Amino acid sequence: MIQLTKRFLLIDDDRINNYITKMILQKTFEGVEVIDFIDAEVGLEFIKSEPKNIVIDEKTTLFLDINMPSLSGWEFLEAFALFDEEIKNQYNIYILSSSINTSDINLANENHFVLDFIEKPVNKVKLVKLFS
């Protein structure tokens, strides 16, 4: 197991994917904190209110799905862009999606908040490569 003091936020409407991703993160990286949301709006509210509640040394890694019913990942990113810089600077955002649509990958690559596009399901090899 890799030693990594890190926090992850998962925003995906698929409970099973969140559960699997959370388990893989916890088995891959010792001592990580993983917080998951199935509702993107609730995730946004958490991010928006968090600076008052917690102090974090490192940036939080956010894995964001794009195809969600109430608020898509793209709409989430539009709302995220309106946050104060203090909030935005606390997050490294990765799209975690089952989409293999080239336009989704291109949109992710063009968005300056998104560091990378990761195809679901995430696995230990992908995580180690990403964070090593």
C-alpha positions, 0 to 999 in steps of 0.5 A: 500500500502506498503512503499518501496523505490525501483527500478525495471527493467523488461526485457521481450519481452511481452509488455502486461506482462510488463504492468501488472507487472508494474501496480502491482508493482506500486499498491503494493509499493508506490513510486517505479520506474519501467523501462521496456524493450522488447528488452534484448539487449537494457536492457543490454546496459541500465545496462552497461551505467547506472553507469555514469548516476545515483546514487542509494542507493539500489540495483535495482530488475531485473525481467528477462524473459528467453524465448525471441527471440533475446537474451534469459534470459540465454544469457542475464545472460552470457553477464551480467556476463562479466560486472564489479563487480561495475555494477553487485553488483547493481542488484538483479535478479529474473527470471520471467517466464511462463516456468514450465520446471524443467530444467529452474527452476534448471538452475535459482537455479544454477545461482549465479546471480539469487535469485529466480524463479518466475512464471508468472504472478506476483501478489501482494501476491507474491510481498509482500512475496518476499519483506517483 
